[in-house]
Amino acid sequence: EFLTPAGLISDTFETAITWERFEDFHDKIKAATERAILEATGVEGEVTCRFTHVYPDGPAPYFSFHALGRHGGLIEQWQAIKNAASDALIAAGGTITHHHAVGRDHRPWYDRQRPELFAAALRAAKRELDPHGMLNPGVLIDP
C-alpha cells in the first residue's frame, strides 16, 4: 500500500438518489465531507463524485475523498471523515449503500434506515438458513 505510508487518507462511498434531488444532495455531501476533512486533518482535501450506475429515476453517485493525514492518527481521522460523510448522506435523503451492500463500516447508518419489520424478517430467515451464524455475522443484524 502506497497511500498509508505516505500519510494519505483515501476512501469511497456510494449511494443512490432521485434525479430531482441530486444537485442539492451532491452539494451537501461534498461540503460536509470537505468540512470534515478540514476539521479532522487541519488541511483541505479533495472530494470527487462520479456515477457508477444511472437509472430512469436517479443516479448512483460514487464519492471519493482524499486527504493528507497525520501518522499515528490516520484511523481516527478517517473515521471522523467517514462518520461525517455518512451522517450527511442520511440527512440529505440518500441511502447508505447501493451496489456494494452494507458491510461493517456502514452498519450504524444502515440500522437507522432499515425498517424494524425488515430486520425481524431477516433475523427469521437467517435463523432458518444460517442456524450457526457463520455467514457474515454482525453485518446486517446482530448475531
Buried (B, 14 or more C-beta within 10 A) or exposed (E): EEEBEEBBBBBEBBBBBEEEEBEEBBEBBBEBBBBBBBEBBEEEBEBEBEEBEEEEEBBBBBBBBBBBBBEEBBEEBBEBBBBBBBBBBBEBEBBBBBEEEBEEBBBEBBBEBBEEEEBEEEEEEBEEEEEEEEEBEEBBBEE
